[in-house]
Amino acid sequence: MISNLKKRIYTSIILIFIVLTMLINNYVLGYFLIVVSILSLLEYVQMTMKIYVNEKIKFITFNSIFALYVFIFSSAFLMFSNFFHFKILLFILLFTCIASDVGGFVFGKFFKGPKLSKISPNKTIAGSVGSILLSSITFIVLVSYFTKNFELKILSIGIITSVSCQIGDLFFSYFKRKSKLKDTGNLLPGHGGILDRIDGILLGMPIGFITLLLVY
């Protein structure tokens, strides 16, 4: 348990460093998006191979949809990152999604309590509340810092982003459960696979970005 936590912390530090490098350099961002897209697709294929063993049409359909979604997500991320203000907003949302994941993990481990869903036995109601709290605080602090302004409607964007992250997390947890896999991979020590880390981000960032555009 302690050993796994240490691995998780060390890996998180490296990932945060990579994210900050992506913020500074668009070339790093582009290469990273390509690598993550390919690896996440491979992990998704591995899961669906176990689920749809004798259902080729469903296997091809689900993987095609996921590949298209990841391509659109990565392309949009890179395209909007060419504009400074959009890039700042995207990374604010990215850090909000990361905070949602951290909040869920910390609150869930500390408070424990009732389970959130049968889909993912490790997720608790306390963890869900922690996700919303930490992500909302992170979003409010970052937006207020860059805009030098605070409006109550900012809070709603942080909450919606966190809830979207949790839905994305549960969506992939469902696939992991169906495929009888604990993690989507073992590339990231203490975290599992690439999809284990970006599952919430894949839904949280687009929904958060759209909400942000609608609110403002």
Rosetta constraint file for C-alpha pairs under 8 A:
AtomPair CA 1 CA 5 HARMONIC 6.21 0.50
AtomPair CA 2 CA 6 HARMONIC 6.23 0.50
AtomPair CA 3 CA 7 HARMONIC 6.37 0.50
AtomPair CA 4 CA 8 HARMONIC 6.15 0.50
AtomPair CA 4 CA 189 HARMONIC 7.77 0.50
AtomPair CA 4 CA 190 HARMONIC 5.24 0.50
AtomPair CA 5 CA 9 HARMONIC 6.19 0.50
AtomPair CA 5 CA 190 HARMONIC 6.51 0.50
AtomPair CA 6 CA 10 HARMONIC 6.17 0.50
AtomPair CA 6 CA 190 HARMONIC 7.67 0.50
AtomPair CA 7 CA 11 HARMONIC 6.02 0.50
AtomPair CA 7 CA 189 HARMONIC 5.57 0.50
AtomPair CA 7 CA 190 HARMONIC 4.90 0.50
AtomPair CA 8 CA 12 HARMONIC 6.00 0.50
AtomPair CA 8 CA 189 HARMONIC 6.24 0.50
AtomPair CA 8 CA 190 HARMONIC 4.07 0.50
AtomPair CA 8 CA 191 HARMONIC 5.89 0.50
AtomPair CA 9 CA 13 HARMONIC 6.27 0.50
AtomPair CA 9 CA 190 HARMONIC 7.84 0.50
AtomPair CA 10 CA 14 HARMONIC 6.51 0.50
AtomPair CA 11 CA 15 HARMONIC 6.18 0.50
AtomPair CA 11 CA 188 HARMONIC 6.70 0.50
AtomPair CA 11 CA 189 HARMONIC 6.38 0.50
AtomPair CA 11 CA 190 HARMONIC 7.20 0.50
AtomPair CA 11 CA 191 HARMONIC 7.78 0.50
AtomPair CA 12 CA 16 HARMONIC 6.07 0.50
AtomPair CA 13 CA 17 HARMONIC 6.25 0.50
AtomPair CA 14 CA 18 HARMONIC 6.30 0.50
AtomPair CA 15 CA 19 HARMONIC 6.19 0.50
AtomPair CA 16 CA 20 HARMONIC 6.20 0.50
AtomPair CA 17 CA 21 HARMONIC 6.21 0.50
AtomPair CA 18 CA 22 HARMONIC 6.16 0.50
AtomPair CA 19 CA 23 HARMONIC 6.30 0.50
AtomPair CA 20 CA 24 HARMONIC 6.46 0.50
AtomPair CA 21 CA 25 HARMONIC 6.00 0.50
AtomPair CA 21 CA 28 HARMONIC 6.96 0.50
AtomPair CA 21 CA 29 HARMONIC 7.79 0.50
AtomPair CA 22 CA 26 HARMONIC 6.13 0.50
AtomPair CA 22 CA 27 HARMONIC 7.76 0.50
AtomPair CA 22 CA 28 HARMONIC 5.38 0.50
AtomPair CA 22 CA 29 HARMONIC 4.45 0.50
AtomPair CA 22 CA 32 HARMONIC 7.92 0.50
AtomPair CA 23 CA 29 HARMONIC 7.29 0.50
AtomPair CA 23 CA 87 HARMONIC 7.83 0.50
AtomPair CA 23 CA 91 HARMONIC 7.23 0.50
AtomPair CA 25 CA 29 HARMONIC 6.44 0.50
AtomPair CA 26 CA 30 HARMONIC 6.06 0.50
AtomPair CA 26 CA 78 HARMONIC 7.71 0.50
AtomPair CA 26 CA 81 HARMONIC 7.42 0.50
AtomPair CA 26 CA 82 HARMONIC 7.74 0.50
AtomPair CA 27 CA 31 HARMONIC 6.28 0.50
AtomPair CA 28 CA 32 HARMONIC 5.94 0.50
AtomPair CA 29 CA 33 HARMONIC 6.07 0.50
AtomPair CA 29 CA 78 HARMONIC 7.32 0.50
AtomPair CA 30 CA 34 HARMONIC 6.36 0.50
AtomPair CA 30 CA 78 HARMONIC 6.44 0.50
AtomPair CA 31 CA 35 HARMONIC 6.29 0.50
AtomPair CA 32 CA 36 HARMONIC 6.01 0.50
AtomPair CA 33 CA 37 HARMONIC 5.89 0.50
AtomPair CA 33 CA 74 HARMONIC 6.02 0.50
AtomPair CA 34 CA 38 HARMONIC 6.25 0.50
AtomPair CA 34 CA 74 HARMONIC 7.69 0.50
AtomPair CA 35 CA 39 HARMONIC 6.15 0.50
AtomPair CA 36 CA 40 HARMONIC 5.85 0.50
AtomPair CA 36 CA 194 HARMONIC 6.95 0.50
AtomPair CA 37 CA 41 HARMONIC 6.10 0.50
AtomPair CA 37 CA 70 HARMONIC 6.25 0.50
AtomPair CA 37 CA 71 HARMONIC 7.30 0.50
AtomPair CA 37 CA 74 HARMONIC 7.44 0.50
AtomPair CA 38 CA 42 HARMONIC 6.26 0.50
AtomPair CA 39 CA 43 HARMONIC 6.26 0.50
AtomPair CA 39 CA 194 HARMONIC 6.80 0.50
AtomPair CA 40 CA 44 HARMONIC 6.12 0.50
AtomPair CA 40 CA 194 HARMONIC 5.71 0.50
AtomPair CA 40 CA 195 HARMONIC 5.42 0.50
AtomPair CA 41 CA 45 HARMONIC 6.10 0.50
AtomPair CA 41 CA 63 HARMONIC 7.80 0.50
AtomPair CA 41 CA 66 HARMONIC 7.44 0.50
AtomPair CA 41 CA 67 HARMONIC 6.42 0.50
AtomPair CA 42 CA 46 HARMONIC 6.22 0.50
AtomPair CA 43 CA 47 HARMONIC 6.40 0.50
AtomPair CA 43 CA 184 HARMONIC 5.83 0.50
AtomPair CA 43 CA 185 HARMONIC 6.67 0.50
AtomPair CA 43 CA 193 HARMONIC 7.61 0.50
AtomPair CA 43 CA 194 HARMONIC 7.75 0.50
AtomPair CA 43 CA 195 HARMONIC 7.04 0.50
AtomPair CA 44 CA 48 HARMONIC 6.24 0.50
AtomPair CA 44 CA 63 HARMONIC 7.33 0.50
AtomPair CA 44 CA 184 HARMONIC 7.51 0.50
AtomPair CA 44 CA 195 HARMONIC 7.74 0.50
AtomPair CA 45 CA 49 HARMONIC 5.96 0.50
AtomPair CA 45 CA 63 HARMONIC 6.47 0.50
AtomPair CA 46 CA 50 HARMONIC 6.78 0.50
AtomPair CA 47 CA 51 HARMONIC 6.56 0.50
AtomPair CA 47 CA 175 HARMONIC 6.90 0.50
AtomPair CA 47 CA 176 HARMONIC 6.73 0.50
AtomPair CA 47 CA 179 HARMONIC 5.66 0.50
AtomPair CA 47 CA 181 HARMONIC 7.69 0.50
AtomPair CA 47 CA 184 HARMONIC 7.28 0.50
AtomPair CA 48 CA 52 HARMONIC 5.74 0.50
AtomPair CA 48 CA 53 HARMONIC 7.92 0.50
AtomPair CA 48 CA 59 HARMONIC 6.23 0.50
AtomPair CA 48 CA 62 HARMONIC 7.93 0.50
AtomPair CA 48 CA 63 HARMONIC 7.72 0.50
AtomPair CA 48 CA 175 HARMONIC 7.63 0.50
AtomPair CA 48 CA 179 HARMONIC 7.11 0.50
AtomPair CA 49 CA 53 HARMONIC 5.64 0.50
AtomPair CA 49 CA 59 HARMONIC 6.96 0.50
AtomPair CA 50 CA 179 HARMONIC 5.30 0.50
AtomPair CA 51 CA 175 HARMONIC 7.98 0.50
AtomPair CA 51 CA 178 HARMONIC 6.23 0.50
AtomPair CA 51 CA 179 HARMONIC 5.21 0.50
AtomPair CA 52 CA 56 HARMONIC 6.81 0.50
AtomPair CA 52 CA 58 HARMONIC 6.75 0.50
AtomPair CA 52 CA 59 HARMONIC 5.68 0.50
AtomPair CA 55 CA 59 HARMONIC 6.21 0.50
AtomPair CA 56 CA 60 HARMONIC 6.05 0.50
AtomPair CA 57 CA 61 HARMONIC 5.98 0.50
AtomPair CA 58 CA 62 HARMONIC 5.95 0.50
AtomPair CA 59 CA 63 HARMONIC 6.19 0.50
AtomPair CA 60 CA 64 HARMONIC 5.92 0.50
AtomPair CA 61 CA 65 HARMONIC 6.19 0.50
AtomPair CA 62 CA 66 HARMONIC 6.17 0.50
AtomPair CA 63 CA 67 HARMONIC 5.95 0.50
AtomPair CA 64 CA 68 HARMONIC 6.10 0.50
AtomPair CA 65 CA 69 HARMONIC 6.10 0.50
AtomPair CA 66 CA 70 HARMONIC 6.12 0.50
AtomPair CA 67 CA 71 HARMONIC 6.11 0.50
AtomPair CA 68 CA 72 HARMONIC 6.17 0.50
AtomPair CA 69 CA 73 HARMONIC 6.01 0.50
AtomPair CA 70 CA 74 HARMONIC 6.00 0.50
AtomPair CA 70 CA 202 HARMONIC 7.86 0.50
AtomPair CA 71 CA 75 HARMONIC 5.98 0.50
AtomPair CA 72 CA 76 HARMONIC 5.93 0.50
AtomPair CA 73 CA 77 HARMONIC 6.09 0.50
AtomPair CA 73 CA 202 HARMONIC 7.48 0.50
AtomPair CA 73 CA 206 HARMONIC 7.83 0.50
AtomPair CA 74 CA 78 HARMONIC 6.18 0.50
AtomPair CA 75 CA 79 HARMONIC 5.97 0.50
AtomPair CA 76 CA 80 HARMONIC 5.97 0.50
AtomPair CA 77 CA 81 HARMONIC 6.07 0.50
AtomPair CA 77 CA 90 HARMONIC 7.54 0.50
AtomPair CA 78 CA 82 HARMONIC 6.84 0.50
AtomPair CA 79 CA 83 HARMONIC 7.94 0.50
AtomPair CA 80 CA 86 HARMONIC 5.76 0.50
AtomPair CA 80 CA 87 HARMONIC 6.22 0.50
AtomPair CA 81 CA 86 HARMONIC 6.14 0.50
AtomPair CA 81 CA 87 HARMONIC 4.28 0.50
AtomPair CA 81 CA 90 HARMONIC 7.62 0.50
AtomPair CA 82 CA 86 HARMONIC 7.91 0.50
AtomPair CA 82 CA 87 HARMONIC 6.99 0.50
AtomPair CA 83 CA 87 HARMONIC 6.02 0.50
AtomPair CA 84 CA 88 HARMONIC 6.31 0.50
AtomPair CA 85 CA 89 HARMONIC 6.38 0.50
AtomPair CA 86 CA 90 HARMONIC 6.10 0.50
AtomPair CA 87 CA 91 HARMONIC 6.22 0.50
AtomPair CA 88 CA 92 HARMONIC 6.10 0.50
AtomPair CA 89 CA 93 HARMONIC 6.27 0.50
AtomPair CA 89 CA 209 HARMONIC 7.90 0.50
AtomPair CA 90 CA 94 HARMONIC 6.13 0.50
AtomPair CA 90 CA 205 HARMONIC 7.44 0.50
AtomPair CA 90 CA 209 HARMONIC 7.28 0.50
AtomPair CA 91 CA 95 HARMONIC 6.06 0.50
AtomPair CA 92 CA 96 HARMONIC 6.12 0.50
AtomPair CA 92 CA 139 HARMONIC 6.61 0.50
AtomPair CA 92 CA 142 HARMONIC 6.51 0.50
AtomPair CA 92 CA 143 HARMONIC 7.40 0.50
AtomPair CA 93 CA 97 HARMONIC 6.19 0.50
AtomPair CA 93 CA 139 HARMONIC 7.15 0.50
AtomPair CA 93 CA 161 HARMONIC 7.67 0.50
AtomPair CA 93 CA 204 HARMONIC 8.00 0.50
AtomPair CA 93 CA 205 HARMONIC 5.85 0.50
AtomPair CA 93 CA 208 HARMONIC 6.79 0.50
AtomPair CA 93 CA 209 HARMONIC 7.35 0.50
AtomPair CA 94 CA 98 HARMONIC 6.29 0.50
AtomPair CA 94 CA 201 HARMONIC 7.02 0.50
AtomPair CA 94 CA 205 HARMONIC 6.46 0.50
AtomPair CA 95 CA 99 HARMONIC 6.02 0.50
AtomPair CA 95 CA 138 HARMONIC 7.43 0.50
AtomPair CA 95 CA 139 HARMONIC 7.88 0.50
AtomPair CA 96 CA 100 HARMONIC 6.18 0.50
AtomPair CA 96 CA 135 HARMONIC 4.83 0.50
AtomPair CA 96 CA 136 HARMONIC 7.28 0.50
AtomPair CA 96 CA 138 HARMONIC 5.81 0.50
AtomPair CA 96 CA 139 HARMONIC 5.62 0.50
AtomPair CA 96 CA 158 HARMONIC 7.17 0.50
AtomPair CA 96 CA 161 HARMONIC 7.50 0.50
AtomPair CA 96 CA 162 HARMONIC 7.44 0.50
AtomPair CA 97 CA 101 HARMONIC 6.41 0.50
AtomPair CA 97 CA 135 HARMONIC 6.61 0.50
AtomPair CA 97 CA 161 HARMONIC 7.03 0.50
AtomPair CA 97 CA 162 HARMONIC 6.41 0.50
AtomPair CA 97 CA 165 HARMONIC 6.42 0.50
AtomPair CA 97 CA 200 HARMONIC 6.98 0.50
AtomPair CA 97 CA 201 HARMONIC 5.85 0.50
AtomPair CA 97 CA 204 HARMONIC 6.45 0.50
AtomPair CA 97 CA 205 HARMONIC 7.17 0.50
AtomPair CA 98 CA 102 HARMONIC 6.23 0.50
AtomPair CA 98 CA 135 HARMONIC 7.71 0.50
AtomPair CA 98 CA 201 HARMONIC 7.83 0.50
AtomPair CA 99 CA 103 HARMONIC 5.83 0.50
AtomPair CA 99 CA 131 HARMONIC 6.96 0.50
AtomPair CA 99 CA 134 HARMONIC 5.73 0.50
AtomPair CA 99 CA 135 HARMONIC 4.84 0.50
AtomPair CA 99 CA 138 HARMONIC 6.80 0.50
AtomPair CA 100 CA 104 HARMONIC 6.13 0.50
AtomPair CA 100 CA 130 HARMONIC 7.50 0.50
AtomPair CA 100 CA 131 HARMONIC 4.08 0.50
AtomPair CA 100 CA 132 HARMONIC 6.25 0.50
AtomPair CA 100 CA 133 HARMONIC 7.92 0.50
AtomPair CA 100 CA 134 HARMONIC 6.08 0.50
AtomPair CA 100 CA 135 HARMONIC 4.70 0.50
AtomPair CA 100 CA 162 HARMONIC 5.63 0.50
AtomPair CA 100 CA 165 HARMONIC 7.24 0.50
AtomPair CA 101 CA 105 HARMONIC 6.26 0.50
AtomPair CA 101 CA 131 HARMONIC 6.21 0.50
AtomPair CA 101 CA 165 HARMONIC 7.98 0.50
AtomPair CA 101 CA 200 HARMONIC 7.87 0.50
AtomPair CA 102 CA 106 HARMONIC 6.09 0.50
AtomPair CA 102 CA 131 HARMONIC 7.03 0.50
AtomPair CA 102 CA 134 HARMONIC 7.89 0.50
AtomPair CA 103 CA 107 HARMONIC 5.86 0.50
AtomPair CA 103 CA 108 HARMONIC 7.99 0.50
AtomPair CA 103 CA 127 HARMONIC 6.72 0.50
AtomPair CA 103 CA 128 HARMONIC 7.97 0.50
AtomPair CA 103 CA 130 HARMONIC 4.69 0.50
AtomPair CA 103 CA 131 HARMONIC 4.29 0.50
AtomPair CA 103 CA 132 HARMONIC 7.54 0.50
AtomPair CA 103 CA 133 HARMONIC 7.35 0.50
AtomPair CA 103 CA 134 HARMONIC 5.44 0.50
AtomPair CA 103 CA 135 HARMONIC 7.30 0.50
AtomPair CA 104 CA 108 HARMONIC 5.65 0.50
AtomPair CA 104 CA 123 HARMONIC 7.80 0.50
AtomPair CA 104 CA 126 HARMONIC 7.59 0.50
AtomPair CA 104 CA 127 HARMONIC 3.97 0.50
AtomPair CA 104 CA 128 HARMONIC 5.56 0.50
AtomPair CA 104 CA 129 HARMONIC 7.34 0.50
AtomPair CA 104 CA 130 HARMONIC 5.17 0.50
AtomPair CA 104 CA 131 HARMONIC 4.46 0.50
AtomPair CA 105 CA 109 HARMONIC 6.09 0.50
AtomPair CA 105 CA 127 HARMONIC 6.26 0.50
AtomPair CA 106 CA 110 HARMONIC 6.07 0.50
AtomPair CA 106 CA 127 HARMONIC 7.19 0.50
AtomPair CA 106 CA 130 HARMONIC 7.59 0.50
AtomPair CA 107 CA 111 HARMONIC 5.69 0.50
AtomPair CA 107 CA 112 HARMONIC 7.33 0.50
AtomPair CA 107 CA 126 HARMONIC 5.91 0.50
AtomPair CA 107 CA 127 HARMONIC 4.78 0.50
AtomPair CA 107 CA 129 HARMONIC 7.88 0.50
AtomPair CA 107 CA 130 HARMONIC 5.29 0.50
AtomPair CA 107 CA 131 HARMONIC 7.88 0.50
AtomPair CA 108 CA 112 HARMONIC 4.97 0.50
AtomPair CA 108 CA 113 HARMONIC 7.88 0.50
AtomPair CA 108 CA 123 HARMONIC 6.83 0.50
AtomPair CA 108 CA 124 HARMONIC 5.80 0.50
AtomPair CA 108 CA 125 HARMONIC 7.69 0.50
AtomPair CA 108 CA 126 HARMONIC 5.54 0.50
AtomPair CA 108 CA 127 HARMONIC 3.97 0.50
AtomPair CA 108 CA 128 HARMONIC 7.72 0.50
AtomPair CA 108 CA 130 HARMONIC 7.56 0.50
AtomPair CA 109 CA 127 HARMONIC 7.71 0.50
AtomPair CA 111 CA 126 HARMONIC 6.30 0.50
AtomPair CA 111 CA 127 HARMONIC 7.88 0.50
AtomPair CA 112 CA 124 HARMONIC 6.47 0.50
AtomPair CA 112 CA 126 HARMONIC 6.52 0.50
AtomPair CA 112 CA 127 HARMONIC 7.60 0.50
AtomPair CA 113 CA 124 HARMONIC 6.43 0.50
AtomPair CA 113 CA 125 HARMONIC 7.10 0.50
AtomPair CA 113 CA 126 HARMONIC 6.69 0.50
AtomPair CA 114 CA 124 HARMONIC 5.70 0.50
AtomPair CA 114 CA 125 HARMONIC 6.06 0.50
AtomPair CA 114 CA 126 HARMONIC 7.73 0.50
AtomPair CA 115 CA 121 HARMONIC 6.35 0.50
AtomPair CA 115 CA 122 HARMONIC 7.24 0.50
AtomPair CA 115 CA 123 HARMONIC 5.90 0.50
AtomPair CA 115 CA 124 HARMONIC 4.13 0.50
AtomPair CA 115 CA 125 HARMONIC 5.95 0.50
AtomPair CA 116 CA 120 HARMONIC 7.71 0.50
AtomPair CA 116 CA 121 HARMONIC 7.59 0.50
AtomPair CA 116 CA 123 HARMONIC 5.58 0.50
AtomPair CA 116 CA 124 HARMONIC 4.47 0.50
AtomPair CA 116 CA 125 HARMONIC 4.87 0.50
AtomPair CA 116 CA 128 HARMONIC 7.54 0.50
AtomPair CA 117 CA 121 HARMONIC 6.52 0.50
AtomPair CA 117 CA 123 HARMONIC 7.03 0.50
AtomPair CA 117 CA 124 HARMONIC 7.59 0.50
AtomPair CA 119 CA 170 HARMONIC 6.80 0.50
AtomPair CA 119 CA 173 HARMONIC 6.43 0.50
AtomPair CA 119 CA 174 HARMONIC 5.54 0.50
AtomPair CA 119 CA 177 HARMONIC 7.05 0.50
AtomPair CA 120 CA 170 HARMONIC 6.70 0.50
AtomPair CA 120 CA 173 HARMONIC 5.89 0.50
AtomPair CA 120 CA 174 HARMONIC 7.24 0.50
AtomPair CA 120 CA 177 HARMONIC 7.74 0.50
AtomPair CA 123 CA 127 HARMONIC 6.41 0.50
AtomPair CA 123 CA 128 HARMONIC 7.46 0.50
AtomPair CA 124 CA 128 HARMONIC 6.33 0.50
AtomPair CA 125 CA 129 HARMONIC 6.27 0.50
AtomPair CA 126 CA 130 HARMONIC 6.10 0.50
AtomPair CA 127 CA 131 HARMONIC 6.11 0.50
AtomPair CA 128 CA 132 HARMONIC 6.45 0.50
AtomPair CA 128 CA 166 HARMONIC 7.52 0.50
AtomPair CA 129 CA 133 HARMONIC 6.18 0.50
AtomPair CA 130 CA 134 HARMONIC 6.05 0.50
AtomPair CA 131 CA 135 HARMONIC 5.93 0.50
AtomPair CA 131 CA 162 HARMONIC 6.37 0.50
AtomPair CA 132 CA 136 HARMONIC 5.86 0.50
AtomPair CA 132 CA 158 HARMONIC 7.48 0.50
AtomPair CA 132 CA 159 HARMONIC 5.66 0.50
AtomPair CA 132 CA 162 HARMONIC 5.39 0.50
AtomPair CA 132 CA 163 HARMONIC 7.00 0.50
AtomPair CA 133 CA 137 HARMONIC 6.16 0.50
AtomPair CA 133 CA 159 HARMONIC 7.94 0.50
AtomPair CA 134 CA 138 HARMONIC 6.05 0.50
AtomPair CA 135 CA 139 HARMONIC 6.07 0.50
AtomPair CA 135 CA 158 HARMONIC 6.03 0.50
AtomPair CA 135 CA 159 HARMONIC 7.27 0.50
AtomPair CA 135 CA 161 HARMONIC 7.94 0.50
AtomPair CA 135 CA 162 HARMONIC 6.14 0.50
AtomPair CA 136 CA 140 HARMONIC 6.07 0.50
AtomPair CA 136 CA 155 HARMONIC 6.07 0.50
AtomPair CA 136 CA 157 HARMONIC 7.83 0.50
AtomPair CA 136 CA 158 HARMONIC 4.29 0.50
AtomPair CA 136 CA 159 HARMONIC 5.72 0.50
AtomPair CA 136 CA 162 HARMONIC 7.54 0.50
AtomPair CA 137 CA 141 HARMONIC 6.04 0.50
AtomPair CA 137 CA 158 HARMONIC 7.70 0.50
AtomPair CA 138 CA 142 HARMONIC 6.11 0.50
AtomPair CA 139 CA 143 HARMONIC 5.99 0.50
AtomPair CA 139 CA 154 HARMONIC 7.72 0.50
AtomPair CA 139 CA 155 HARMONIC 7.70 0.50
AtomPair CA 139 CA 158 HARMONIC 5.59 0.50
AtomPair CA 140 CA 144 HARMONIC 5.86 0.50
AtomPair CA 140 CA 150 HARMONIC 7.55 0.50
AtomPair CA 140 CA 154 HARMONIC 6.33 0.50
AtomPair CA 140 CA 155 HARMONIC 6.47 0.50
AtomPair CA 140 CA 158 HARMONIC 7.29 0.50
AtomPair CA 141 CA 145 HARMONIC 5.99 0.50
AtomPair CA 142 CA 146 HARMONIC 6.32 0.50
AtomPair CA 143 CA 147 HARMONIC 5.90 0.50
AtomPair CA 143 CA 148 HARMONIC 7.78 0.50
AtomPair CA 143 CA 149 HARMONIC 7.77 0.50
AtomPair CA 143 CA 150 HARMONIC 7.78 0.50
AtomPair CA 143 CA 154 HARMONIC 7.97 0.50
AtomPair CA 144 CA 148 HARMONIC 5.05 0.50
AtomPair CA 144 CA 149 HARMONIC 5.05 0.50
AtomPair CA 144 CA 150 HARMONIC 5.39 0.50
AtomPair CA 145 CA 149 HARMONIC 7.54 0.50
AtomPair CA 150 CA 154 HARMONIC 7.35 0.50
AtomPair CA 151 CA 155 HARMONIC 7.87 0.50
AtomPair CA 152 CA 156 HARMONIC 7.61 0.50
AtomPair CA 153 CA 157 HARMONIC 7.02 0.50
AtomPair CA 153 CA 215 HARMONIC 7.52 0.50
AtomPair CA 154 CA 158 HARMONIC 6.71 0.50
AtomPair CA 155 CA 159 HARMONIC 6.35 0.50
AtomPair CA 156 CA 160 HARMONIC 6.10 0.50
AtomPair CA 157 CA 161 HARMONIC 6.01 0.50
AtomPair CA 157 CA 208 HARMONIC 6.25 0.50
AtomPair CA 157 CA 211 HARMONIC 6.36 0.50
AtomPair CA 157 CA 212 HARMONIC 6.37 0.50
AtomPair CA 158 CA 162 HARMONIC 6.20 0.50
AtomPair CA 158 CA 208 HARMONIC 7.54 0.50
AtomPair CA 159 CA 163 HARMONIC 6.17 0.50
AtomPair CA 160 CA 164 HARMONIC 6.04 0.50
AtomPair CA 160 CA 207 HARMONIC 7.63 0.50
AtomPair CA 160 CA 208 HARMONIC 6.55 0.50
AtomPair CA 160 CA 211 HARMONIC 7.89 0.50
AtomPair CA 161 CA 165 HARMONIC 6.18 0.50
AtomPair CA 161 CA 204 HARMONIC 4.97 0.50
AtomPair CA 161 CA 205 HARMONIC 6.78 0.50
AtomPair CA 161 CA 207 HARMONIC 6.45 0.50
AtomPair CA 161 CA 208 HARMONIC 4.68 0.50
AtomPair CA 162 CA 166 HARMONIC 6.30 0.50
AtomPair CA 162 CA 204 HARMONIC 6.57 0.50
AtomPair CA 163 CA 167 HARMONIC 6.25 0.50
AtomPair CA 163 CA 204 HARMONIC 7.56 0.50
AtomPair CA 164 CA 168 HARMONIC 6.18 0.50
AtomPair CA 164 CA 200 HARMONIC 7.07 0.50
AtomPair CA 164 CA 203 HARMONIC 5.90 0.50
AtomPair CA 164 CA 204 HARMONIC 4.61 0.50
AtomPair CA 164 CA 207 HARMONIC 6.77 0.50
AtomPair CA 164 CA 208 HARMONIC 7.83 0.50
AtomPair CA 165 CA 169 HARMONIC 6.13 0.50
AtomPair CA 165 CA 199 HARMONIC 7.51 0.50
AtomPair CA 165 CA 200 HARMONIC 3.83 0.50
AtomPair CA 165 CA 201 HARMONIC 5.90 0.50
AtomPair CA 165 CA 202 HARMONIC 7.72 0.50
AtomPair CA 165 CA 203 HARMONIC 5.93 0.50
AtomPair CA 165 CA 204 HARMONIC 4.29 0.50
AtomPair CA 165 CA 205 HARMONIC 7.86 0.50
AtomPair CA 166 CA 170 HARMONIC 6.14 0.50
AtomPair CA 166 CA 200 HARMONIC 5.93 0.50
AtomPair CA 166 CA 204 HARMONIC 7.93 0.50
AtomPair CA 167 CA 171 HARMONIC 6.08 0.50
AtomPair CA 167 CA 200 HARMONIC 7.07 0.50
AtomPair CA 167 CA 203 HARMONIC 7.74 0.50
AtomPair CA 168 CA 172 HARMONIC 6.52 0.50
AtomPair CA 168 CA 199 HARMONIC 5.56 0.50
AtomPair CA 168 CA 200 HARMONIC 4.50 0.50
AtomPair CA 168 CA 201 HARMONIC 7.46 0.50
AtomPair CA 168 CA 202 HARMONIC 6.94 0.50
AtomPair CA 168 CA 203 HARMONIC 5.46 0.50
AtomPair CA 168 CA 204 HARMONIC 7.14 0.50
AtomPair CA 169 CA 173 HARMONIC 6.11 0.50
AtomPair CA 169 CA 196 HARMONIC 7.99 0.50
AtomPair CA 169 CA 199 HARMONIC 5.16 0.50
AtomPair CA 169 CA 200 HARMONIC 4.75 0.50
AtomPair CA 170 CA 174 HARMONIC 6.11 0.50
AtomPair CA 171 CA 175 HARMONIC 6.84 0.50
AtomPair CA 172 CA 176 HARMONIC 6.22 0.50
AtomPair CA 172 CA 199 HARMONIC 6.46 0.50
AtomPair CA 173 CA 177 HARMONIC 6.04 0.50
AtomPair CA 174 CA 178 HARMONIC 6.17 0.50
AtomPair CA 175 CA 179 HARMONIC 6.08 0.50
AtomPair CA 176 CA 180 HARMONIC 5.83 0.50
AtomPair CA 176 CA 181 HARMONIC 5.01 0.50
AtomPair CA 176 CA 182 HARMONIC 6.54 0.50
AtomPair CA 176 CA 183 HARMONIC 7.00 0.50
AtomPair CA 176 CA 184 HARMONIC 6.99 0.50
AtomPair CA 177 CA 181 HARMONIC 6.24 0.50
AtomPair CA 177 CA 182 HARMONIC 7.52 0.50
AtomPair CA 183 CA 192 HARMONIC 5.30 0.50
AtomPair CA 183 CA 193 HARMONIC 6.27 0.50
AtomPair CA 183 CA 196 HARMONIC 6.63 0.50
AtomPair CA 184 CA 192 HARMONIC 6.42 0.50
AtomPair CA 184 CA 193 HARMONIC 4.92 0.50
AtomPair CA 184 CA 194 HARMONIC 7.27 0.50
AtomPair CA 184 CA 195 HARMONIC 6.16 0.50
AtomPair CA 184 CA 196 HARMONIC 6.14 0.50
AtomPair CA 185 CA 192 HARMONIC 5.20 0.50
AtomPair CA 185 CA 193 HARMONIC 3.74 0.50
AtomPair CA 185 CA 194 HARMONIC 7.00 0.50
AtomPair CA 185 CA 195 HARMONIC 7.90 0.50
AtomPair CA 185 CA 196 HARMONIC 7.88 0.50
AtomPair CA 186 CA 191 HARMONIC 7.60 0.50
AtomPair CA 186 CA 192 HARMONIC 4.48 0.50
AtomPair CA 186 CA 193 HARMONIC 4.97 0.50
AtomPair CA 187 CA 192 HARMONIC 6.22 0.50
AtomPair CA 187 CA 193 HARMONIC 5.24 0.50
AtomPair CA 187 CA 194 HARMONIC 7.04 0.50
AtomPair CA 188 CA 192 HARMONIC 5.22 0.50
AtomPair CA 188 CA 193 HARMONIC 5.72 0.50
AtomPair CA 188 CA 194 HARMONIC 7.11 0.50
AtomPair CA 191 CA 196 HARMONIC 6.86 0.50
AtomPair CA 191 CA 197 HARMONIC 7.05 0.50
AtomPair CA 192 CA 196 HARMONIC 6.03 0.50
AtomPair CA 192 CA 197 HARMONIC 7.81 0.50
AtomPair CA 193 CA 197 HARMONIC 6.93 0.50
AtomPair CA 194 CA 198 HARMONIC 6.36 0.50
AtomPair CA 195 CA 199 HARMONIC 5.27 0.50
AtomPair CA 197 CA 201 HARMONIC 7.87 0.50
AtomPair CA 198 CA 202 HARMONIC 6.05 0.50
AtomPair CA 199 CA 203 HARMONIC 7.34 0.50
AtomPair CA 200 CA 204 HARMONIC 5.68 0.50
AtomPair CA 201 CA 205 HARMONIC 5.52 0.50
AtomPair CA 202 CA 206 HARMONIC 7.13 0.50
AtomPair CA 203 CA 207 HARMONIC 6.22 0.50
AtomPair CA 204 CA 208 HARMONIC 5.81 0.50
AtomPair CA 205 CA 209 HARMONIC 5.88 0.50
AtomPair CA 206 CA 210 HARMONIC 6.11 0.50
AtomPair CA 207 CA 211 HARMONIC 6.04 0.50
AtomPair CA 208 CA 212 HARMONIC 6.02 0.50
AtomPair CA 209 CA 213 HARMONIC 6.29 0.50
AtomPair CA 210 CA 214 HARMONIC 6.22 0.50
AtomPair CA 211 CA 215 HARMONIC 5.98 0.50
AtomPair CA 212 CA 216 HARMONIC 6.03 0.50
